[in-house]
């Protein structure tokens, strides 16, 4: 089974930037995709294809690269319409990407849909690829990262609103990684279209916005209907890392095939300036960013504690004043 690594770069200068993006350059995701492609080449994986609604603009940004180092380009046929102020606006067009790929990929090729702000550290295990090919789908279950901070009932309720049905075992899937055969995509896309329509109608009631909401709902529906799905996170195919986050030991990520860095976009854009991806150099920079994040988290906790203590002191003083 062959792999077709692909990422979405949707360019719209009038749309709100992603909540995790600090670079206001609408083509910053091209730089991230360059870094991702370089890392794929270093890991011995196929060339990345950038699917975009602005191929001429993206091609111009890639002109400075050696031809052998450039990602491939495909034109996205965008059909989705929603307010440009919608959080994660550009990511919604992944649905159009999947729809297009369902009809264009050969039967012996799996779509490997990746976010641009990722790196490949090592090839995917052949055993995992075979399992995903047999099942049809491989997805990244991040329920353990989403349920605790938002509340399991709240997340499950959002999924069931979008799915328009009760789900047997609601799970939340990360949008940064999806492995799918063309046949599985042809089953997934119609359900995702239905979930998207419901998502747009009910968006005011939802706490979670973005492609993960309606794609997760569609994946849950498919699973309830008997679709097999491989949870790739258990195989360390991908890990989502936030600088300073203690969710996992930093060393765990070094054993992942892919690392997603939604809070490390600037690091990836700097790394894209090098002609070749060097895992050790990247890892050093990632470790520094992580340690800096730990310091920021610690300072924020101290500030919160001081605020609480100050509030408690002022409250006690006010109470004594009233009594006297």
C-alpha positions as CSV (number, residue, x, y, z in Angstrom):
1,X,0.0,0.0,0.0
2,X,1.4,3.4,-1.1
3,X,1.1,6.6,0.9
4,X,0.1,10.0,-0.4
5,X,1.2,12.7,2.1
6,X,-0.9,15.8,1.7
7,X,-1.6,19.0,3.6
8,X,-4.0,21.9,3.1
9,X,-2.8,25.4,2.6
10,X,-5.9,27.6,2.2
11,X,-5.1,31.2,1.4
12,X,-7.5,34.0,2.2
13,X,-6.2,37.3,3.4
14,X,-9.6,38.4,4.6
15,X,-10.1,35.4,6.9
16,X,-9.3,35.4,10.6
17,X,-5.9,33.7,11.3
18,X,-6.0,30.4,13.2
19,X,-6.2,30.8,17.0
20,X,-2.8,29.2,17.4
21,X,-1.1,31.3,14.7
22,X,1.0,34.4,15.6
23,X,2.3,35.0,12.1
24,X,0.0,37.3,10.1
25,X,1.6,36.3,6.8
26,X,-1.1,34.3,5.0
27,X,1.6,32.2,3.4
28,X,3.3,31.2,6.7
29,X,1.7,27.8,6.4
30,X,3.7,27.3,3.1
31,X,6.9,27.7,5.2
32,X,5.6,25.1,7.6
33,X,4.8,22.8,4.7
34,X,8.4,23.2,3.4
35,X,9.7,22.1,6.8
36,X,7.3,19.1,6.8
37,X,8.3,18.1,3.3
38,X,12.0,18.3,4.2
39,X,11.4,16.1,7.2
40,X,9.5,13.6,5.0
41,X,12.4,13.5,2.6
42,X,14.8,12.9,5.5
43,X,12.7,10.1,6.8
44,X,12.6,8.4,3.4
45,X,8.9,9.0,2.9
46,X,7.1,10.3,-0.3
47,X,7.0,13.9,-1.2
48,X,4.4,16.1,0.3
49,X,1.6,17.5,-1.8
50,X,0.2,20.9,-0.9
51,X,-3.4,21.2,-1.9
52,X,-4.3,24.9,-2.1
53,X,-6.9,27.3,-3.5
54,X,-4.1,29.6,-4.6
55,X,-1.6,27.4,-6.5
56,X,0.1,30.3,-8.4
57,X,0.7,32.3,-5.2
58,X,2.0,29.2,-3.3
59,X,4.2,28.2,-6.3
60,X,5.8,31.7,-6.3
61,X,6.8,31.1,-2.6
62,X,8.4,27.8,-3.5
63,X,10.4,29.1,-6.4
64,X,13.5,29.7,-4.3
65,X,13.8,26.0,-3.5
66,X,15.6,23.5,-5.6
67,X,13.1,21.6,-7.7
68,X,14.0,18.3,-6.1
69,X,13.2,19.8,-2.7
70,X,9.8,21.4,-3.6
71,X,6.5,19.9,-2.4
72,X,4.1,19.1,-5.2
73,X,1.1,21.3,-5.8
74,X,-2.6,20.5,-6.5
75,X,-5.5,22.9,-6.9
76,X,-8.3,22.6,-4.3
77,X,-11.8,22.8,-5.6
78,X,-13.4,24.7,-2.6
79,X,-17.1,24.4,-2.1
80,X,-17.6,25.2,1.5
81,X,-19.1,28.5,2.5
82,X,-19.1,29.9,6.0
83,X,-18.3,33.2,7.8
84,X,-14.6,34.1,7.5
85,X,-14.6,35.0,11.2
86,X,-15.3,31.3,12.1
87,X,-12.5,29.9,14.3
88,X,-10.2,27.6,12.4
89,X,-11.8,28.9,9.2
90,X,-9.2,27.5,6.8
91,X,-9.2,24.0,8.3
92,X,-12.9,23.5,7.4
93,X,-11.8,23.0,3.8
94,X,-10.2,19.7,4.6
95,X,-13.6,18.3,3.9
96,X,-13.3,19.5,0.3
97,X,-9.7,18.0,0.1
98,X,-10.9,14.6,1.3
99,X,-13.8,14.7,-1.2
100,X,-11.4,15.4,-4.0
101,X,-8.9,12.7,-2.9
102,X,-11.7,10.1,-2.7
103,X,-12.2,10.2,-6.4
104,X,-8.6,10.8,-7.5
105,X,-6.4,8.4,-5.5
106,X,-5.5,4.9,-7.0
107,X,-7.0,2.0,-5.1
108,X,-3.5,0.9,-3.8
109,X,-2.8,4.3,-2.3
110,X,-3.8,5.7,1.1
111,X,-4.3,9.4,1.8
112,X,-2.0,10.6,4.6
113,X,-3.6,13.9,5.6
114,X,-1.3,16.0,7.8
115,X,-1.4,19.5,9.2
116,X,1.4,21.7,7.9
117,X,2.7,22.4,11.4
118,X,4.2,18.9,11.8
119,X,7.5,17.2,11.3
120,X,8.3,13.6,10.5
121,X,11.0,12.1,12.7
122,X,10.9,8.5,11.4
123,X,8.9,6.5,8.9
124,X,5.5,5.0,9.8
125,X,5.8,1.4,10.8
126,X,4.9,-0.9,8.0
127,X,2.8,-3.0,10.3
128,X,0.7,0.0,11.2
129,X,0.2,0.9,7.6
130,X,-1.0,-2.6,6.8
131,X,-3.4,-2.6,9.7
132,X,-4.8,0.8,8.6
133,X,-5.1,-0.4,5.0
134,X,-7.0,-3.5,6.2
135,X,-9.3,-1.4,8.4
136,X,-9.6,1.4,5.9
137,X,-9.0,4.2,8.4
138,X,-6.4,5.3,10.9
139,X,-7.1,8.3,13.1
140,X,-5.6,10.0,16.1
141,X,-7.8,9.7,19.2
142,X,-7.1,12.7,21.5
143,X,-10.1,12.3,23.8
144,X,-7.8,12.1,26.8
145,X,-6.6,15.6,26.0
146,X,-10.0,17.1,25.2
147,X,-12.4,15.5,27.6
148,X,-10.7,16.5,30.9
149,X,-10.3,20.3,30.3
150,X,-13.8,20.8,28.7
151,X,-15.7,18.1,30.5
152,X,-16.6,14.7,29.0
153,X,-20.4,15.4,28.9
154,X,-19.8,18.8,27.2
155,X,-17.6,17.2,24.5
156,X,-19.9,14.2,24.0
157,X,-22.9,16.6,23.7
158,X,-21.1,18.6,21.0
159,X,-20.3,15.4,19.0
160,X,-23.9,14.2,19.3
161,X,-25.4,17.5,18.2
162,X,-23.2,17.5,15.1
163,X,-23.8,13.8,14.5
164,X,-27.5,14.3,15.0
165,X,-27.7,11.0,17.0
166,X,-26.7,9.3,20.2
167,X,-23.2,7.8,19.9
168,X,-22.2,4.6,21.5
169,X,-18.7,5.7,22.6
170,X,-18.0,9.3,21.6
171,X,-14.4,9.9,20.8
172,X,-12.6,13.1,19.7
173,X,-10.1,12.7,16.8
174,X,-7.3,15.2,16.1
175,X,-7.4,16.8,12.7
176,X,-3.6,16.7,12.2
177,X,-3.4,13.1,11.1
178,X,-5.7,10.8,9.0
179,X,-4.8,7.6,7.1
180,X,-7.6,6.5,4.7
181,X,-8.0,4.3,1.7
182,X,-10.0,5.8,-1.2
183,X,-12.9,3.3,-0.4
184,X,-13.0,4.5,3.2
185,X,-12.9,8.1,2.1
186,X,-15.9,7.5,-0.1
187,X,-17.8,6.2,3.0
188,X,-16.5,9.0,5.2
189,X,-17.1,12.1,3.0
190,X,-20.9,11.8,2.7
191,X,-21.3,11.4,6.5
192,X,-18.8,14.3,7.0
193,X,-20.9,16.5,4.6
194,X,-24.0,15.7,6.6
195,X,-22.2,16.4,9.9
196,X,-20.8,19.6,8.5
197,X,-24.3,20.8,7.5
198,X,-25.6,20.1,11.0
199,X,-22.4,21.8,12.5
200,X,-23.1,25.0,10.5
201,X,-26.8,25.0,11.6
202,X,-25.9,24.5,15.3
203,X,-22.7,26.3,15.5
204,X,-24.1,28.8,18.0
205,X,-24.8,26.0,20.5
206,X,-21.4,24.4,20.1
207,X,-18.4,24.9,22.3
208,X,-16.0,23.4,19.8
209,X,-15.4,24.8,16.4
210,X,-13.3,23.6,13.5
211,X,-12.9,20.6,11.3
212,X,-12.3,18.3,14.3
213,X,-15.9,18.7,15.4
214,X,-17.7,17.5,12.2
215,X,-15.0,15.0,11.1
216,X,-14.9,13.4,14.6
217,X,-18.7,13.2,14.5
218,X,-18.6,11.5,11.1
219,X,-15.9,9.0,12.3
220,X,-18.0,8.2,15.3
221,X,-21.0,7.5,13.1
222,X,-19.0,5.3,10.8
223,X,-17.6,3.3,13.8
224,X,-21.1,2.8,15.2
225,X,-22.1,1.5,11.7
226,X,-19.3,-1.1,11.9
227,X,-16.4,0.6,10.3
228,X,-13.0,-0.5,11.6
229,X,-10.7,2.2,12.7
230,X,-7.1,2.0,14.0
231,X,-6.1,4.4,16.8
232,X,-2.7,5.5,15.6
233,X,-1.6,7.4,18.7
234,X,-1.2,4.1,20.6
235,X,1.4,3.2,18.0
236,X,3.2,6.5,18.5
237,X,2.5,7.3,14.9
238,X,1.8,10.9,16.0
239,X,2.0,13.0,19.1
240,X,0.6,16.5,19.8
241,X,3.1,18.7,21.7
242,X,2.6,22.0,23.3
243,X,5.7,23.9,24.7
244,X,5.9,23.4,28.4
245,X,3.0,21.0,28.6
246,X,3.4,18.2,31.1
247,X,0.9,15.9,29.5
248,X,3.6,13.5,28.3
249,X,7.3,13.3,29.1
250,X,9.2,15.1,26.3
251,X,11.2,11.9,25.5
252,X,8.0,10.1,24.5
253,X,7.7,12.4,21.5
254,X,11.2,11.5,20.1
255,X,9.9,8.0,19.5
256,X,6.9,9.3,17.4
257,X,6.9,9.1,13.6
258,X,5.2,12.5,13.5
259,X,5.1,15.4,16.0
260,X,2.4,18.0,15.7
261,X,3.5,21.4,17.1
262,X,0.4,23.8,17.1
263,X,2.2,26.1,19.5
264,X,5.6,25.8,17.7
265,X,4.8,27.3,14.3
266,X,7.6,29.9,14.5
267,X,10.1,27.1,15.2
268,X,9.0,25.2,12.1
269,X,9.2,28.4,10.0
270,X,12.7,28.9,11.1
271,X,13.6,25.3,10.4
272,X,12.2,25.7,6.8
273,X,15.1,28.0,6.0
274,X,17.5,25.1,6.0
275,X,17.9,23.1,2.8
276,X,17.9,19.8,4.8
277,X,16.0,18.7,7.9
278,X,18.3,17.7,10.7
279,X,16.4,15.8,13.4
280,X,19.0,16.4,16.1
281,X,19.1,20.2,15.4
282,X,15.3,20.3,15.4
283,X,15.1,18.3,18.6
284,X,17.5,20.7,20.4
285,X,15.3,23.6,19.4
286,X,12.1,21.8,20.4
287,X,13.6,21.0,23.8
288,X,14.6,24.7,24.4
289,X,11.1,25.8,23.4
290,X,9.7,23.2,25.8
291,X,11.8,24.4,28.7
292,X,10.9,28.0,28.0
293,X,7.3,27.0,28.0
294,X,7.7,25.2,31.4
295,X,9.1,28.5,32.8
296,X,6.1,30.5,31.4
297,X,3.7,28.0,32.9
298,X,5.4,28.2,36.3
299,X,5.4,32.0,36.3
300,X,1.7,32.0,35.4
301,X,0.9,29.6,38.3
302,X,2.8,31.8,40.7
303,X,1.0,34.9,39.4
304,X,-2.4,33.1,39.9
305,X,-1.4,32.0,43.4
306,X,-0.3,35.5,44.3
307,X,-3.6,36.9,43.0
308,X,-5.6,34.4,45.0
309,X,-3.6,35.2,48.2
310,X,-3.9,38.9,47.6
311,X,-7.7,38.6,47.1
312,X,-7.9,36.5,50.3
313,X,-5.9,39.1,52.2
314,X,-8.1,41.9,51.0
315,X,-11.3,39.9,51.8
316,X,-10.0,39.2,55.3
317,X,-9.2,42.9,55.8
318,X,-12.6,44.0,54.6
319,X,-14.3,41.5,56.9
320,X,-12.4,42.8,59.9
321,X,-13.2,46.4,58.9
322,X,-16.9,45.5,58.8
323,X,-16.8,43.8,62.2
324,X,-15.0,46.7,63.8
